[in-house]
Amino acid sequence: MKNIQQLTRVCAFWLPVAGGCAFIVLYLFAASMYPGGTRVDHHTQGYSHMSNYWCDLLDSVSYSGDINHGRPIAVLATVILPLSLVPLWLQVPLLFHAPSVARSIVRIAGPVAMVLSTLVFTPMHDFAINLAALFGLVAFATTIWGLARMKRAALVCIGLVPMLLGITNYIMWQTGSFLNVMPMVQKAAYGSMFIWIIAVSRTIRQT
């Protein structure tokens, strides 16, 4: 039993980190194959990290009207990243003492949000994002609450950044406001989330 627990903790550390690294590599590869065009300007060349959304890489045809040959790579990255985070959500309640209900919420809502996130490249894109955002927010907020109760201030502060950026990005998408800066907010949310994942994974490994 002890060996199994040690193995799950190792997986909770290495899989999210490996998944995050794989996502970055695949993202850059897919971006290098993107023909061009943004929502605002269909005539730009290549992928703009400042102006293109992540989901642009998942389109079969780019805004420029050309075939997007990087789509399969982007789809692979979209599946790998959230699934690699499932062990993290199963193990993160180890970092805080909370009622069993709260622990169960994190261990259910977190993985559900991850699985739903893998569907964003399908025709269910909007439905998947809306439902994944709901479950993800519940899991994240519950985790932050649990970590705050244990006075893990560093993990709380680091975690609040991607959560607030994610909420901001979602509001922009839903309202259509400030869409010109949304790609930058989206990537800032991804970047800060990776930092939190590494911090949490490392703490789980040491627990």
LOMI-617746 format. One record per residue (C-alpha): chain; residue in one letter; x, y, z. Coordinates in pm, whole numbers, padded with zeros to 5 digits. Layout:
REM residues N
+--------+---------+--------+--------+--------+
! cadena ! residuo !     px !     py !     pz !
+--------+---------+--------+--------+--------+
!      A !       a !      X !      Y !      Z !
...
+--------+---------+--------+--------+--------+
***
This chain:
REM residues 207
+--------+---------+--------+--------+--------+
! cadena ! residuo !     px !     py !     pz !
+--------+---------+--------+--------+--------+
!      A !       m !  00000 !  00000 !  00000 !
!      A !       k !  00284 !  00235 !  00090 !
!      A !       n !  00455 !  00164 ! -00242 !
!      A !       i !  00134 !  00248 ! -00428 !
!      A !       q !  00105 !  00580 ! -00244 !
!      A !       q !  00465 !  00664 ! -00327 !
!      A !       l !  00406 !  00576 ! -00691 !
!      A !       t !  00097 !  00798 ! -00714 !
!      A !       r !  00290 !  01088 ! -00563 !
!      A !       v !  00571 !  01039 ! -00812 !
!      A !       c !  00314 !  01039 ! -01094 !
!      A !       a !  00151 !  01350 ! -00948 !
!      A !       f !  00489 !  01522 ! -00979 !
!      A !       w !  00632 !  01396 ! -01306 !
!      A !       l !  00323 !  01362 ! -01527 !
!      A !       p !  00204 !  01725 ! -01490 !
!      A !       v !  00558 !  01856 ! -01539 !
!      A !       a !  00618 !  01630 ! -01839 !
!      A !       g !  00276 !  01716 ! -01981 !
!      A !       g !  00342 !  02087 ! -01942 !
!      A !       c !  00680 !  02061 ! -02114 !
!      A !       a !  00533 !  01850 ! -02395 !
!      A !       f !  00256 !  02106 ! -02441 !
!      A !       i !  00504 !  02392 ! -02478 !
!      A !       v !  00711 !  02202 ! -02735 !
!      A !       l !  00405 !  02094 ! -02935 !
!      A !       y !  00253 !  02441 ! -02911 !
!      A !       l !  00564 !  02602 ! -03060 !
!      A !       f !  00580 !  02333 ! -03329 !
!      A !       a !  00213 !  02381 ! -03422 !
!      A !       a !  00258 !  02759 ! -03420 !
!      A !       s !  00551 !  02730 ! -03661 !
!      A !       m !  00321 !  02551 ! -03907 !
!      A !       y !  00032 !  02798 ! -03883 !
!      A !       p ! -00016 !  02968 ! -04225 !
!      A !       g ! -00123 !  03307 ! -04095 !
!      A !       g ! -00408 !  03542 ! -04023 !
!      A !       t ! -00573 !  03668 ! -03705 !
!      A !       r ! -00929 !  03759 ! -03612 !
!      A !       v ! -00845 !  04126 ! -03678 !
!      A !       d ! -00612 !  04094 ! -03977 !
!      A !       h ! -00652 !  03797 ! -04211 !
!      A !       h ! -00340 !  03887 ! -04407 !
!      A !       t ! -00069 !  03849 ! -04144 !
!      A !       q !  00198 !  03587 ! -04205 !
!      A !       g !  00247 !  03298 ! -03963 !
!      A !       y !  00130 !  03269 ! -03605 !
!      A !       s !  00144 !  03577 ! -03383 !
!      A !       h !  00193 !  03492 ! -03015 !
!      A !       m !  00058 !  03837 ! -02932 !
!      A !       s ! -00249 !  03836 ! -03158 !
!      A !       n ! -00352 !  03474 ! -03224 !
!      A !       y ! -00552 !  03264 ! -02979 !
!      A !       w ! -00455 !  02909 ! -02884 !
!      A !       c ! -00775 !  02786 ! -03047 !
!      A !       d ! -00662 !  02935 ! -03380 !
!      A !       l ! -00413 !  02649 ! -03398 !
!      A !       l ! -00703 !  02403 ! -03372 !
!      A !       d ! -00878 !  02534 ! -03684 !
!      A !       s ! -00856 !  02326 ! -04001 !
!      A !       v ! -00837 !  02644 ! -04207 !
!      A !       s ! -00660 !  02956 ! -04084 !
!      A !       y ! -00797 !  03309 ! -04101 !
!      A !       s ! -00586 !  03357 ! -04415 !
!      A !       g ! -00791 !  03086 ! -04584 !
!      A !       d ! -00504 !  02835 ! -04602 !
!      A !       i ! -00497 !  02479 ! -04471 !
!      A !       n ! -00355 !  02468 ! -04120 !
!      A !       h ! -00114 !  02173 ! -04127 !
!      A !       g ! -00024 !  02228 ! -03762 !
!      A !       r ! -00372 !  02134 ! -03641 !
!      A !       p ! -00291 !  01765 ! -03560 !
!      A !       i !  00003 !  01878 ! -03347 !
!      A !       a ! -00215 !  02133 ! -03166 !
!      A !       v ! -00485 !  01870 ! -03107 !
!      A !       l ! -00225 !  01635 ! -02959 !
!      A !       a ! -00104 !  01911 ! -02726 !
!      A !       t ! -00464 !  01989 ! -02627 !
!      A !       v ! -00520 !  01627 ! -02524 !
!      A !       i ! -00185 !  01569 ! -02353 !
!      A !       l ! -00184 !  01872 ! -02124 !
!      A !       p ! -00515 !  01830 ! -01938 !
!      A !       l ! -00488 !  01452 ! -01909 !
!      A !       s ! -00140 !  01487 ! -01760 !
!      A !       l ! -00290 !  01707 ! -01487 !
!      A !       v ! -00542 !  01447 ! -01368 !
!      A !       p ! -00294 !  01292 ! -01116 !
!      A !       l ! -00228 !  01640 ! -00978 !
!      A !       w ! -00595 !  01698 ! -00894 !
!      A !       l ! -00619 !  01356 ! -00734 !
!      A !       q ! -00321 !  01422 ! -00509 !
!      A !       v ! -00344 !  01795 ! -00431 !
!      A !       p ! -00586 !  01742 ! -00135 !
!      A !       l ! -00288 !  01583 !  00043 !
!      A !       l ! -00161 !  01936 !  00094 !
!      A !       f ! -00451 !  02051 !  00308 !
!      A !       h ! -00671 !  01924 !  00588 !
!      A !       a ! -01032 !  01989 !  00498 !
!      A !       p ! -01366 !  01815 !  00532 !
!      A !       s ! -01389 !  01502 !  00317 !
!      A !       v ! -01653 !  01674 !  00105 !
!      A !       a ! -01401 !  01941 ! -00001 !
!      A !       r ! -01140 !  01679 ! -00085 !
!      A !       s ! -01395 !  01486 ! -00290 !
!      A !       i ! -01496 !  01803 ! -00475 !
!      A !       v ! -01136 !  01863 ! -00583 !
!      A !       r ! -01079 !  01499 ! -00680 !
!      A !       i ! -01395 !  01491 ! -00890 !
!      A !       a ! -01425 !  01843 ! -01032 !
!      A !       g ! -01056 !  01867 ! -01124 !
!      A !       p ! -01034 !  01553 ! -01341 !
!      A !       v ! -01377 !  01620 ! -01494 !
!      A !       a ! -01260 !  01967 ! -01599 !
!      A !       m ! -00945 !  01816 ! -01751 !
!      A !       v ! -01134 !  01555 ! -01953 !
!      A !       l ! -01380 !  01817 ! -02080 !
!      A !       s ! -01088 !  02038 ! -02183 !
!      A !       t ! -00973 !  01776 ! -02430 !
!      A !       l ! -01290 !  01836 ! -02633 !
!      A !       v ! -01216 !  02197 ! -02731 !
!      A !       f ! -01097 !  02093 ! -03078 !
!      A !       t ! -01434 !  01929 ! -03155 !
!      A !       p ! -01766 !  02091 ! -03258 !
!      A !       m ! -01842 !  02087 ! -02882 !
!      A !       h ! -01585 !  02367 ! -02834 !
!      A !       d ! -01810 !  02624 ! -02663 !
!      A !       f ! -01995 !  02365 ! -02454 !
!      A !       a ! -01668 !  02203 ! -02345 !
!      A !       i ! -01512 !  02535 ! -02244 !
!      A !       n ! -01818 !  02648 ! -02048 !
!      A !       l ! -01850 !  02322 ! -01857 !
!      A !       a ! -01474 !  02281 ! -01807 !
!      A !       a ! -01452 !  02638 ! -01680 !
!      A !       l ! -01725 !  02569 ! -01424 !
!      A !       f ! -01570 !  02246 ! -01292 !
!      A !       g ! -01221 !  02394 ! -01309 !
!      A !       l ! -01319 !  02701 ! -01108 !
!      A !       v ! -01483 !  02484 ! -00842 !
!      A !       a ! -01173 !  02263 ! -00815 !
!      A !       f ! -00932 !  02555 ! -00816 !
!      A !       a ! -01126 !  02768 ! -00568 !
!      A !       t ! -01167 !  02473 ! -00330 !
!      A !       t ! -00796 !  02397 ! -00353 !
!      A !       i ! -00700 !  02759 ! -00286 !
!      A !       w ! -00934 !  02759 !  00015 !
!      A !       g ! -00781 !  02438 !  00145 !
!      A !       l ! -00426 !  02566 !  00099 !
!      A !       a ! -00516 !  02893 !  00271 !
!      A !       r ! -00646 !  02701 !  00573 !
!      A !       m ! -00307 !  02532 !  00598 !
!      A !       k ! -00134 !  02871 !  00568 !
!      A !       r !  00048 !  02770 !  00252 !
!      A !       a !  00071 !  03136 !  00153 !
!      A !       a !  00318 !  03087 ! -00134 !
!      A !       l !  00101 !  02829 ! -00313 !
!      A !       v ! -00209 !  03042 ! -00254 !
!      A !       c ! -00050 !  03357 ! -00397 !
!      A !       i !  00097 !  03173 ! -00696 !
!      A !       g ! -00239 !  03000 ! -00756 !
!      A !       l ! -00448 !  03317 ! -00740 !
!      A !       v ! -00267 !  03460 ! -01043 !
!      A !       p ! -00372 !  03195 ! -01301 !
!      A !       m ! -00717 !  03171 ! -01145 !
!      A !       l ! -00781 !  03544 ! -01180 !
!      A !       l ! -00628 !  03553 ! -01528 !
!      A !       g ! -00840 !  03254 ! -01630 !
!      A !       i ! -01156 !  03424 ! -01504 !
!      A !       t ! -01059 !  03744 ! -01688 !
!      A !       n ! -00996 !  03550 ! -02009 !
!      A !       y ! -01332 !  03374 ! -01978 !
!      A !       i ! -01518 !  03703 ! -01921 !
!      A !       m ! -01347 !  03855 ! -02225 !
!      A !       w ! -01452 !  03558 ! -02437 !
!      A !       q ! -01811 !  03562 ! -02314 !
!      A !       t ! -01861 !  03939 ! -02344 !
!      A !       g ! -01647 !  04001 ! -02652 !
!      A !       s ! -01464 !  04275 ! -02462 !
!      A !       f ! -01097 !  04364 ! -02515 !
!      A !       l ! -01052 !  04079 ! -02761 !
!      A !       n ! -00738 !  04249 ! -02893 !
!      A !       v ! -00557 !  04179 ! -02565 !
!      A !       m ! -00722 !  03845 ! -02494 !
!      A !       p ! -00445 !  03638 ! -02662 !
!      A !       m ! -00189 !  03792 ! -02425 !
!      A !       v ! -00412 !  03732 ! -02122 !
!      A !       q ! -00464 !  03373 ! -02237 !
!      A !       k ! -00091 !  03306 ! -02264 !
!      A !       a ! -00022 !  03480 ! -01933 !
!      A !       a ! -00281 !  03249 ! -01774 !
!      A !       y ! -00108 !  02944 ! -01927 !
!      A !       g !  00236 !  03061 ! -01814 !
!      A !       s !  00131 !  03136 ! -01456 !
!      A !       m ! -00059 !  02807 ! -01442 !
!      A !       f !  00257 !  02616 ! -01537 !
!      A !       i !  00444 !  02787 ! -01253 !
!      A !       w !  00170 !  02688 ! -01008 !
!      A !       i !  00166 !  02331 ! -01138 !
!      A !       i !  00542 !  02297 ! -01083 !
!      A !       a !  00518 !  02450 ! -00735 !
!      A !       v !  00228 !  02225 ! -00630 !
!      A !       s !  00379 !  01914 ! -00788 !
!      A !       r !  00708 !  01973 ! -00609 !
!      A !       t !  00529 !  02022 ! -00277 !
!      A !       i !  00330 !  01701 ! -00325 !
!      A !       r !  00653 !  01515 ! -00402 !
!      A !       q !  00808 !  01639 ! -00079 !
!      A !       t !  00504 !  01567 !  00137 !
+--------+---------+--------+--------+--------+
***
